[in-house]
């Protein structure tokens, strides 16, 4: 072919958004009115075989976070721009958080973005926060928020596949492994057993537990002595001077007394002190088995031990195997069986039932039987309340007849004593005298 070979343009078409960004620069001696001409654009960004050639820099911009969003499209002319280097300012105070990045959906594939925290300002990049519309998430190393300390920088790369901004680079000093280096802590004068407590505003502070509970460096907690009061209890009911706390965490009124002892078993001696046991219907002693030689023992006071029945119309009945053996009323003691005793003293009255074969049977000892009345007293024998014989310490008075039966001494041979029935023997001054007794 004739003539010189024509130049074949192999460079890709220049992006209109990029041209818009270049042409809107008005300061810094930047090239303006750049066209799509390849020769023109090469005046700003020189390349050789598709590789940047020469010094390469970026125009820095300062943007302010707005409600957690960093809007890279913000521009006084309203044009969408491509930004590479951003100084980030907090919305208020000296710290803020970036939750999402907005570029109006015109992110370049694998675009690099450098964020710089301005002096005295701390910026936190939130990991995987919520986004909507064309907003994009930020993904941080370790899936945790990244803290950008004052005058520190971090680089982000846009991932067009997952449509997210990825934080790259190593962790800066703001992400130190020591708690005191974190920007949201206020740790001073650390001592053993302290805990971190959020102050409700902007930091975690080291505090020692105070009040009723303490904790040591091993994490062992303890409740101080004499600290738990009524206000710390969660029991139901009402606490008062007449209630007590039951095992089921309920305040209950002290019972005035049980109406039944069913189911109760004593495991120790019941000491009543100076109190009484009253209104007992039936008292059974050793009802199951006789396991004591003394079934009932009573110790009287210095004056007397008294068993008293307060009812004139009733009586005490002592029974054996359900059969009455002794009955005691206010006027009479009745026994259904013989009474055997080594001595009965101070008896006011003895009533004998003559229905038996022996009204009164007294079995004397081998030395004899003594029927004795103390000096100054007397024995009075009555029949139907009529006095028949009175025996005193000095004489014996007999009222009525003396009947002597079955005489053992025979009558004299004298016929004058043939009809006598017996004799009365009288001793006077040591002499014995007999007086005959004739039949009437």
C-alpha positions as CSV (number, residue, x, y, z in Angstrom):
1,X,0.0,0.0,0.0
2,X,1.1,3.6,-0.8
3,X,1.8,6.1,1.9
4,X,2.6,5.9,5.6
5,X,0.9,3.4,7.8
6,X,-2.0,4.9,9.7
7,X,-1.8,4.9,13.5
8,X,-4.2,2.4,15.1
9,X,-5.8,3.6,18.3
10,X,-5.8,0.8,20.8
11,X,-6.5,2.8,24.0
12,X,-10.0,2.5,25.5
13,X,-12.4,5.3,25.5
14,X,-12.0,7.9,28.3
15,X,-14.8,7.7,30.9
16,X,-17.0,10.8,30.8
17,X,-17.2,11.0,34.6
18,X,-13.5,11.2,34.8
19,X,-13.4,14.0,32.2
20,X,-16.1,15.8,34.2
21,X,-13.9,15.5,37.3
22,X,-10.8,16.9,35.5
23,X,-12.7,19.8,33.9
24,X,-14.3,21.0,37.2
25,X,-11.0,21.5,38.9
26,X,-10.3,25.2,39.2
27,X,-7.2,25.4,41.4
28,X,-3.8,23.8,41.7
29,X,-2.6,24.5,38.2
30,X,-4.5,21.5,36.9
31,X,-5.2,21.0,33.2
32,X,-8.8,22.1,32.3
33,X,-11.0,21.6,29.2
34,X,-9.7,18.1,28.7
35,X,-11.4,16.4,25.8
36,X,-11.8,12.8,24.8
37,X,-8.7,13.3,22.7
38,X,-6.1,10.8,23.7
39,X,-3.4,13.3,23.1
40,X,-5.2,15.7,25.4
41,X,-5.7,13.4,28.3
42,X,-2.1,12.2,28.1
43,X,-1.1,15.7,29.1
44,X,-2.6,15.0,32.5
45,X,-2.0,11.3,33.0
46,X,1.0,10.0,31.0
47,X,1.1,6.4,30.1
48,X,3.4,4.1,28.2
49,X,2.1,0.8,27.0
50,X,-0.9,1.2,29.4
51,X,1.3,1.8,32.4
52,X,1.5,5.1,34.4
53,X,4.6,6.9,33.5
54,X,6.2,9.5,35.8
55,X,5.1,11.0,39.1
56,X,1.5,10.2,40.2
57,X,-0.5,12.1,42.8
58,X,-4.1,12.9,43.7
59,X,-6.0,16.0,44.6
60,X,-7.1,15.8,48.3
61,X,-10.5,16.8,49.5
62,X,-12.0,17.3,53.0
63,X,-15.5,15.8,53.5
64,X,-17.7,15.7,56.5
65,X,-19.6,12.7,57.7
66,X,-23.4,13.2,57.6
67,X,-25.6,10.8,59.7
68,X,-23.0,8.1,59.3
69,X,-22.6,8.5,55.6
70,X,-19.5,9.6,53.7
71,X,-20.8,11.0,50.3
72,X,-18.0,11.0,47.8
73,X,-20.2,12.6,45.1
74,X,-20.5,15.9,47.1
75,X,-19.4,18.8,44.8
76,X,-20.3,22.4,44.6
77,X,-21.1,22.0,40.9
78,X,-23.3,18.9,41.5
79,X,-21.1,16.8,39.2
80,X,-20.3,13.2,40.0
81,X,-16.6,13.0,40.7
82,X,-14.1,10.2,41.3
83,X,-12.2,10.8,44.5
84,X,-9.0,9.1,45.7
85,X,-7.8,11.0,48.8
86,X,-10.3,12.2,51.5
87,X,-9.6,14.0,54.8
88,X,-12.6,12.9,56.9
89,X,-14.2,15.4,59.4
90,X,-16.6,14.3,62.1
91,X,-20.1,15.6,62.0
92,X,-19.8,17.0,65.5
93,X,-17.4,17.0,68.4
94,X,-14.1,15.1,67.8
95,X,-15.2,11.6,66.9
96,X,-17.7,10.0,64.5
97,X,-18.5,6.8,62.7
98,X,-18.7,6.0,59.0
99,X,-21.5,3.4,58.4
100,X,-21.6,3.5,54.6
101,X,-20.1,5.2,51.5
102,X,-22.1,6.8,48.7
103,X,-20.8,7.4,45.2
104,X,-24.2,7.5,43.4
105,X,-23.5,4.0,42.1
106,X,-20.6,5.1,39.9
107,X,-17.8,3.3,41.7
108,X,-14.9,2.3,39.5
109,X,-13.8,-1.4,39.6
110,X,-11.1,-1.9,42.2
111,X,-11.0,1.8,42.8
112,X,-8.6,2.8,45.6
113,X,-9.7,5.2,48.3
114,X,-7.6,6.6,51.1
115,X,-9.2,8.1,54.2
116,X,-7.3,10.3,56.6
117,X,-8.4,11.3,60.1
118,X,-7.7,15.0,60.6
119,X,-5.8,16.2,63.6
120,X,-7.5,15.6,67.0
121,X,-10.4,13.7,65.3
122,X,-11.1,10.0,65.7
123,X,-13.1,8.2,62.9
124,X,-14.5,4.7,63.3
125,X,-15.3,2.6,60.2
126,X,-18.3,0.4,61.0
127,X,-18.1,-3.1,59.8
128,X,-21.0,-4.4,57.6
129,X,-23.6,-1.8,58.7
130,X,-27.0,-1.5,57.1
131,X,-27.3,0.3,53.7
132,X,-30.0,1.1,51.2
133,X,-30.1,2.4,47.6
134,X,-26.7,3.0,46.0
135,X,-25.0,3.1,49.4
136,X,-22.2,0.6,49.9
137,X,-21.0,-1.3,53.0
138,X,-17.5,-1.3,54.5
139,X,-15.9,-4.6,55.4
140,X,-13.1,-4.4,58.0
141,X,-10.3,-6.9,59.0
142,X,-11.4,-9.4,61.6
143,X,-15.1,-8.5,60.9
144,X,-14.9,-5.8,63.5
145,X,-15.0,-2.0,63.4
146,X,-11.8,-0.2,62.4
147,X,-10.7,2.8,64.5
148,X,-8.9,5.5,62.6
149,X,-6.9,7.7,65.1
150,X,-6.0,11.3,64.5
151,X,-3.5,11.9,61.6
152,X,-3.7,8.2,60.6
153,X,-4.8,6.9,57.2
154,X,-6.4,3.7,55.9
155,X,-6.8,2.5,52.3
156,X,-10.1,1.0,50.9
157,X,-10.5,-0.9,47.6
158,X,-13.9,-1.2,45.9
159,X,-14.9,-4.8,45.2
160,X,-17.2,-4.8,42.2
161,X,-18.2,-8.4,42.6
162,X,-19.6,-8.1,46.1
163,X,-20.2,-4.3,45.7
164,X,-18.4,-3.5,49.0
165,X,-15.5,-1.3,50.1
166,X,-12.7,-3.5,51.7
167,X,-10.4,-2.0,54.3
168,X,-6.7,-3.0,53.6
169,X,-3.5,-2.6,55.3
170,X,-2.3,-3.5,58.9
171,X,-4.0,-2.4,62.1
172,X,-2.7,1.0,63.2
173,X,-1.8,2.1,66.7
174,X,-5.4,3.0,67.3
175,X,-6.2,-0.7,67.3
176,X,-3.6,-1.6,69.9
177,X,-4.1,-4.8,71.8
178,X,-4.1,-2.8,75.1
179,X,-7.4,-1.5,76.5
180,X,-6.0,1.8,77.5
181,X,-5.1,2.6,73.8
182,X,-8.7,2.3,72.7
183,X,-10.5,5.6,72.0
184,X,-13.7,4.6,73.8
185,X,-12.0,3.8,77.1
186,X,-10.9,6.0,80.0
187,X,-8.6,3.7,82.0
188,X,-6.6,5.3,84.8
189,X,-5.2,4.1,88.2
190,X,-5.9,0.5,87.5
191,X,-6.1,-1.8,90.6
192,X,-6.8,-5.4,91.4
193,X,-10.4,-6.6,91.1
194,X,-11.7,-3.7,89.0
195,X,-14.2,-4.1,86.1
196,X,-15.0,-2.0,83.0
197,X,-18.3,-0.1,83.2
198,X,-19.7,1.9,80.3
199,X,-20.3,5.5,81.5
200,X,-23.5,5.8,79.4
201,X,-21.9,8.5,77.2
202,X,-18.7,7.7,75.3
203,X,-16.3,5.4,77.1
204,X,-15.7,2.3,79.2
205,X,-14.1,3.2,82.6
206,X,-12.3,1.0,85.1
207,X,-14.2,0.9,88.4
208,X,-14.0,-0.9,91.7
209,X,-17.2,-2.5,92.9
210,X,-18.6,-0.8,95.9
211,X,-21.6,-1.2,98.1
212,X,-22.7,-4.7,99.4
213,X,-20.8,-6.8,96.8
214,X,-17.0,-7.1,96.3
215,X,-14.9,-8.9,93.7
216,X,-11.2,-10.0,93.8
217,X,-8.7,-10.4,91.0
218,X,-9.7,-14.1,90.6
219,X,-13.3,-13.0,89.8
220,X,-14.7,-14.3,93.1
221,X,-17.6,-12.2,94.3
222,X,-18.7,-11.9,98.0
223,X,-21.6,-10.3,99.8
224,X,-20.4,-8.2,102.7
225,X,-21.6,-9.2,106.2
226,X,-24.6,-7.5,107.7
227,X,-25.7,-6.0,104.4
228,X,-28.8,-8.0,103.3
229,X,-32.0,-6.2,104.5
230,X,-35.7,-6.4,103.8
231,X,-35.3,-4.2,100.7
232,X,-32.9,-6.8,99.1
233,X,-35.4,-9.7,99.5
234,X,-37.8,-10.5,96.7
235,X,-40.2,-12.5,99.0
236,X,-43.9,-12.3,98.5
237,X,-46.2,-11.2,101.4
238,X,-45.6,-8.4,103.9
239,X,-42.7,-8.3,106.3
240,X,-43.7,-7.2,109.8
241,X,-43.0,-7.9,113.5
242,X,-45.6,-10.7,113.4
243,X,-44.4,-12.5,110.2
244,X,-41.5,-14.8,109.4
245,X,-39.8,-15.8,106.1
246,X,-40.7,-19.3,105.0
247,X,-38.6,-21.7,103.0
248,X,-40.7,-20.9,99.8
249,X,-39.7,-17.3,100.0
250,X,-43.0,-16.1,101.5
251,X,-43.7,-13.9,104.5
252,X,-46.2,-15.7,106.6
253,X,-47.9,-15.0,109.9
254,X,-46.8,-17.0,112.9
255,X,-49.5,-19.6,113.8
256,X,-51.1,-19.3,117.2
257,X,-50.8,-23.1,117.6
258,X,-51.6,-26.3,115.9
259,X,-55.0,-27.9,116.5
260,X,-53.5,-31.4,115.8
261,X,-50.2,-33.1,116.6
262,X,-50.9,-35.8,114.0
263,X,-47.6,-36.7,112.3
264,X,-45.4,-35.1,114.9
265,X,-42.7,-37.3,116.6
266,X,-40.5,-36.0,119.4
267,X,-36.8,-36.5,119.2
268,X,-35.9,-34.9,122.6
269,X,-37.4,-34.3,126.0
270,X,-40.2,-31.7,126.0
271,X,-39.4,-29.1,128.6
272,X,-42.4,-26.9,129.3
273,X,-40.5,-24.6,131.7
274,X,-43.2,-22.7,133.7
275,X,-46.0,-23.2,131.2
276,X,-49.0,-25.5,131.3
277,X,-50.3,-28.2,129.0
278,X,-54.1,-27.5,128.8
279,X,-57.2,-28.8,127.2
280,X,-55.9,-32.4,126.7
281,X,-58.7,-34.8,125.9
282,X,-56.8,-38.1,126.2
283,X,-53.2,-38.6,127.3
284,X,-51.7,-41.9,126.4
285,X,-48.4,-43.0,127.9
286,X,-46.5,-45.8,126.2
287,X,-49.6,-46.6,124.2
288,X,-47.5,-48.5,121.6
289,X,-45.1,-50.4,123.8
290,X,-44.0,-50.1,127.4
291,X,-40.4,-49.0,127.0
292,X,-39.9,-47.5,130.4
293,X,-40.2,-48.8,133.9
294,X,-41.8,-45.5,134.9
295,X,-44.8,-44.9,132.8
296,X,-45.8,-41.8,134.7
297,X,-43.6,-39.8,137.2
298,X,-44.6,-36.5,138.9
299,X,-42.4,-34.3,141.0
300,X,-44.4,-32.2,143.5
301,X,-43.5,-28.8,144.7
302,X,-42.1,-28.2,148.2
303,X,-45.7,-28.3,149.6
304,X,-47.4,-31.0,147.6
305,X,-47.9,-32.7,144.2
306,X,-51.5,-32.5,143.3
307,X,-53.6,-34.3,140.7
308,X,-56.9,-32.3,140.7
309,X,-60.2,-32.9,138.9
310,X,-62.0,-29.6,138.4
311,X,-65.6,-31.0,138.2
312,X,-67.7,-32.1,141.2
313,X,-69.9,-34.3,139.0
314,X,-67.1,-36.5,137.6
315,X,-64.6,-38.9,139.1
316,X,-61.1,-40.3,138.5
317,X,-61.3,-43.9,137.2
318,X,-58.1,-46.0,137.2
319,X,-58.5,-49.0,134.9
320,X,-56.3,-52.0,133.9
321,X,-56.8,-53.5,130.5
322,X,-60.0,-51.5,130.1
323,X,-61.5,-52.7,133.4
324,X,-62.1,-50.2,136.2
325,X,-60.1,-51.0,139.3
326,X,-60.3,-47.8,141.3
327,X,-62.7,-44.9,141.3
328,X,-62.1,-41.6,143.1
329,X,-64.8,-39.0,143.4
330,X,-65.1,-36.0,145.7
331,X,-66.8,-38.1,148.4
332,X,-65.8,-41.7,147.8
333,X,-63.0,-44.0,146.8
334,X,-64.1,-47.3,145.4
335,X,-61.9,-50.3,144.7
336,X,-63.1,-53.3,142.8
337,X,-60.2,-55.5,143.9
338,X,-58.3,-56.0,147.3
339,X,-56.0,-53.2,148.3
340,X,-52.5,-54.4,149.4
341,X,-50.2,-51.9,151.1
342,X,-47.4,-51.8,153.6
343,X,-49.0,-48.9,155.3
344,X,-52.0,-46.6,154.9
345,X,-51.9,-43.4,156.9
346,X,-54.0,-40.3,157.6
347,X,-57.3,-41.9,156.3
348,X,-60.3,-39.6,157.1
349,X,-63.0,-42.2,156.4
350,X,-63.0,-45.9,155.3
351,X,-66.2,-47.3,153.9
352,X,-66.5,-51.1,153.8
353,X,-69.1,-52.9,151.7
354,X,-70.6,-55.7,153.8
355,X,-71.8,-57.6,150.8
356,X,-68.7,-59.8,150.9
357,X,-68.0,-62.7,153.2
358,X,-65.5,-60.6,155.2
359,X,-66.3,-57.0,155.9
360,X,-62.8,-56.3,157.3
361,X,-60.0,-58.7,157.1
362,X,-56.7,-57.8,158.7
363,X,-53.8,-60.2,158.5
364,X,-51.3,-59.5,161.3
365,X,-47.6,-60.2,161.2
366,X,-46.0,-63.1,163.1
367,X,-45.5,-60.9,166.1
368,X,-49.2,-59.9,166.3
369,X,-51.6,-57.2,165.2
370,X,-51.5,-53.8,166.7
371,X,-54.6,-51.5,166.4
372,X,-53.3,-48.3,167.8
373,X,-54.8,-44.8,168.5
374,X,-52.4,-42.0,169.3
375,X,-52.5,-40.6,172.9
376,X,-55.4,-38.2,173.4
377,X,-57.6,-39.7,170.6
378,X,-60.3,-42.4,170.8
379,X,-61.9,-45.1,168.7
380,X,-65.6,-44.9,168.3
381,X,-67.6,-47.9,167.0
382,X,-71.1,-47.2,165.6
383,X,-73.9,-49.1,164.0
384,X,-76.4,-47.1,161.9
385,X,-74.8,-44.0,163.3
386,X,-75.5,-45.1,166.9
387,X,-72.6,-45.3,169.3
388,X,-72.0,-48.8,170.6
389,X,-68.4,-48.7,172.0
390,X,-65.8,-46.0,172.7
391,X,-62.2,-46.9,173.4
392,X,-60.0,-44.2,174.8
393,X,-56.5,-44.2,176.3
394,X,-58.0,-44.8,179.8
395,X,-61.3,-46.7,179.5
396,X,-63.7,-48.6,177.3
397,X,-67.4,-47.7,177.3
398,X,-69.9,-50.2,175.9
399,X,-73.5,-49.4,175.1
400,X,-75.9,-52.4,174.8
401,X,-75.4,-56.1,175.3
402,X,-72.3,-58.1,175.3
403,X,-72.9,-61.5,173.6
404,X,-70.3,-64.2,174.1
405,X,-70.8,-67.3,172.0
406,X,-69.5,-70.8,172.1
407,X,-68.0,-70.8,175.7
408,X,-65.0,-73.0,176.0
409,X,-65.0,-73.3,179.8
410,X,-67.4,-75.8,181.2
411,X,-70.0,-74.9,183.9
412,X,-69.3,-75.8,187.6
413,X,-70.8,-79.0,188.9
414,X,-72.9,-76.9,191.2
415,X,-76.5,-77.2,190.0
416,X,-77.0,-73.5,190.4
417,X,-74.8,-72.9,187.3
418,X,-76.4,-75.6,185.2
419,X,-78.0,-73.2,182.7
420,X,-75.2,-70.7,182.1
421,X,-74.3,-69.9,178.4
422,X,-70.8,-68.7,179.0
423,X,-68.5,-66.7,181.1
424,X,-67.1,-63.2,181.2
425,X,-63.5,-63.1,182.3
426,X,-62.4,-60.0,184.2
427,X,-59.0,-59.2,185.5
428,X,-58.8,-56.8,188.5
429,X,-55.5,-55.9,190.1
430,X,-53.9,-59.0,188.6
431,X,-56.7,-61.3,189.8
432,X,-58.9,-63.1,187.3
433,X,-62.6,-63.2,187.9
434,X,-65.4,-65.0,186.0
435,X,-68.9,-63.9,185.7
436,X,-71.4,-66.4,184.5
437,X,-73.8,-65.6,181.7
438,X,-77.2,-67.3,181.6
439,X,-79.5,-67.6,178.7
440,X,-82.5,-65.3,178.9
